[in-house]
């Protein structure tokens, strides 16, 4: 299906798992345990999210280089503050002399899409049901620094399966590594044109969102950057 072909699949490698495990182990003790809803998250969930987010950034890095980026930096690779301070940006890419600050959002399935067993049905559900997330602020977190590009990565499983995969990787590298999917991206201009502001049911929060249907496919990068 065309909508599935527009997604960029990243097949997880052992190298990406090893790098992500290292980042999760060093970074998770310094993360505020409050989630966007204000509830306290267990350390295992925090480490799982960081682990999957790190792999998502590697996936976006490979994609950016494939679509014309001259160079890509991942902040967690070059940081010098020992993970104590907040990340000013996730990634930074250079396109023909222009430097773009990039945010990468990594998400799992909710019950709406995790009920499907077939991968094509899962991807179809993601396309029809979910959003690309832009800047946000919550009751305890002020607005983020301004980014130029927002990429959305989805994992074809729910948070419980994500935690299980992380625990498995901590013990030993699994034989079946799986994939994640870059489902699209948005610019600040696109958010202003067709984006919406929503609380996502969280008091005091404000999220910018764009339906995946309205987001740009990754192949649009060559034209926009």
N, C-alpha and C positions, 0 to 999 in steps of 0.2 A: 504494500500500500504506500502511496506517496507520502502520507504523513509520517509513517514509520521511517521511510527512507530519508526524510529530512532530519531525523535525529542522528547525532554522531555517537556511534558506539565506541567505547573504550574498553578493550579487553585487559583486565587487570593482570599485571606482571608481578613476579616475585620481587623484583627490584622496587616497584612502587609500594608493595606491602611493607617491605623492610624499612623504607624511608618513612612511611606513614606511621608505623609502629614507634619509631624513634621520636617523631614529633609528638605523638599522642602521649608518650611516657614523660617527656620533658615539659610539655605545655599544660597538661590537664591539672596539675596541682595549683596553677596560677589563675585558673578560670573562675570567675564569679559563679557560684553554684546556683544562683537564681536564673531561671529560664526567662524567656520573653513574657511568659504569663505571670512571672513573679514567684512561682513555686520553686522550691529547692530541688535540684536535680542530684541524683546519686552520682558518685564519681565514675562509676562504670559507664553511665550514659554519657557523661561529659567526654570521657576518653574515646568512647565509640564514635561520637559525633566528630571529634577532632580527627580521628583515624580516617573516617569516610570523607571528611572535608579535605584532608591532605591528598588522598587519592583523586578526588574530584579536581583539585588544582592541577595535579600532574596530567590528568585527562585533558583539561582545558589548555595547558601548556602545549601538549602535542598537537592539538587542534589548531591553536594560534600559529604555530610554526608552519603547519601544513597550508594555512590560508594566508600566508604572506607576511607574518610578523618577522622582523629581522632579528629580534632578540626578545627573550622573556625572562623576567626575574620573579621568583616566588619569595615573598618577604620572609617566611619562616626559614628559608635556607640561608639568608644573608643577615638576619637580625643579630645584633650584638648585645642585647639587653637581657639575655637569658630568659625570655618569655615573660618577663615581669610586667612590661607595659603593653597597652592595647595596640593591636596591629593598625597602622595608619592606612594600609591597603593590603589586599591579598596578593595581587599580582600586578606587574607593570610590564607592558609590552610596547615595543618600538615598531612603528609602521612608517617606512619612508621618511624618517626624521621626526615623526610625531610620536610623542610618548603618551600612552593611555593608562590611567589607573583603573584597575579592574577588580570587581567583587565577584566571588564565586559562591553561589548558594547551593548547598547539598541537602537533598530532601529524600525521605523515605515515603513509601506508600501508606496511605490511610486505608481504612476498611473499605472505602468505596472502590478501590482498585486492587487491593490485596486479595479480594475474594476470587479473582481470576487465577487460573493455573497456567493458561497458555500465554507465552510471552507476547505474542502479537496482540492479544486481547488486553494485556496489561499496558502495553505501549499506546494502544488506541484509547484506553481509559485515561491515561496520563494526558494525552493530547486534548481530550474532550473535557477534562475535569479540573486541571491544575493550572497554576500561574507561574510566571517569572516574578520573583520578589525583588523589589528595588530597595531604596533607602527606607529605614524605619526608625522609630523611637518608641520607647516604652516608658512606663511609669517610673522606672529606676535608671533607664539608660537614655542619655540625651541623643539628639540626632547625630548620625554618623558623618564623618568627613565626606565630602562630595566625591563620588566616583563617576567615571564616564561610561563604562560598560558593565553590565550585569549579566552574568551567565548562570543558567539554571541547570543543575545536574540532578537526575533522579536515579535512585537505586531501585531495582525491580523486586524489592521486598520491604516488609514493614520494620518497625523499630526493634521488635523482639528478635527477628531474624538478623538484623544488623548487629545487635549485641552478641548473638551467638557466633556470627562470623568473626567479629573482633576477638572474642575469647578463643576461638579456634586458631586464629592467626597468632595469638600470643603464645600458644603452646607449641605449635609447629605449622609450617606452611602447608595449607591444604592442597590436595591434588586438583580440586576443581576451584578455580579462582573466580570465574564469572566475569560480569561486565557491569558498567554503569553507562548512562546515556546523557549526553548533553542535548537538552531538548530545545534550546534556543537562547537568544540573548536580547537585551533591550538597551537602548541609549537613554540618556536623560531627556532628549527631545521626544523620543517615542513615549516615554512615561507621561510627559506633559500633554501629548496629543491624544493618546487613547488609554492612558493608565487611570486607575481608580485608587482612592484612598480608603482603607478599611481598617478596622480594629482587630479583625480576625477573632472577634469575640473576647478580646482582652481589654479590660478596663484601663484607660489611660494610654493606650498604645495607638500608633498610627503607622500603617504599612502601605507602601506604594506597590501595587500589583498590576500586571498585565496578563491577560489570558495567553496561554501558550499559542493558541490559534492566531493571536495578534502580534506575537513576538517575531523577531527575525530569525531565519535559519542561519546556522553558522557560515554557510556558503556566502552570505551577504557581506561578510567581513571585507572581502577584497574591494567591494564597491564603496563601503562606508569609511574604510580606514586607509 
